[in-house]
Amino acid sequence: YRAKNKCDGVYFDRPVLNFGFSFSFPEKNISGMRWLGKGPYRVWKNRIEGTNYGIWQKDYNNTVTGEYYHQLIYPEFKGYHADLYWATLQSKTTPMTVYSETDGIFFRVFTPEEQRDRESRGISVKEYPAGDLSFLFEIPAVNSQGTGGEASYIKINKGDDGFRMKLWFDFRN
């Protein structure tokens, strides 16, 4: 601050829920994922505690937490994964490995289905970004009593380089 109540930086003009980039990727042939990061469970901004760094492996599943109409398989495959260093999406036809040189990246793997009656109890999950896979600096919180969780207000200072994300992709078998 140069003067009282005067800021030299620039803020995004609205709350940031999903800050990063996404792209489409075929889900139908994915059989599992192996990754180095926090796991083994998916996370939300306010639900990261309890995850640990490690090399994790999980088979593809479409578990819908809170539903009882089919067998639940944990940990859930789809959702946000914290502090990605590398990840391999396993597939016989379209395998992909990504390596992150940027600390603190969240890796969104497809979009989990939500409980069928979720709307009747209030919306607890913010919308996921468009696409199938995402690499994000920021993710939303989840709340069992409504949307809850405050979004971040990201600030870029004058002279900053902004936000840089360096990822390497390998699509070889």
Steps between C-alpha positions, in 0.01 A plus 500: 500500500635840408228693672228402737230295323680518166619183334756477220394148401210379291235262631276278295163673504308192612557197722724234346365146532700309238817675392703314237423322175304197381469283194296205374635147530323167426383339824359177357832312471659609830574208734681677784739768616840501667632828637742676733323758708262516793264207521352253486170690521365783290493842665316831524648831608373442854553121498874450440594407856555127539661449161867405488779527245574172329488300180139388471313258275126466456281319253236685302162512671189714483412504870235756589557584865174494694321268256408148604363357176827339396826381653716787623872475424743720690701703450286673240675526164351826374556844649775737611841363606742721696866592446562315174861416410418242233207282402439223250148432374511132412337382178573248226408752230561852635749499790626836619766607749532857620791643700468827691791737559262731688433443870152485646305403187160333534425232239131456421434155356160491327180618669347289775128438480302650785230342711165489325319689777777751567297802385225424752752546782667813366793530267819392672734488200606786275503432126801321361694663218406407143696211354620171645847567642607820676820642643411764755657746742171533688201272562169558679397382845221254569244540775239257625268789590507695173759642263706645787871557482631831385666529164842659485564848377826466314729803487764572239746771600637753257821357358404138573538247224148383572426133549712246319431132474750266339376152410647228280272253319592154368241316288720204408407141585 
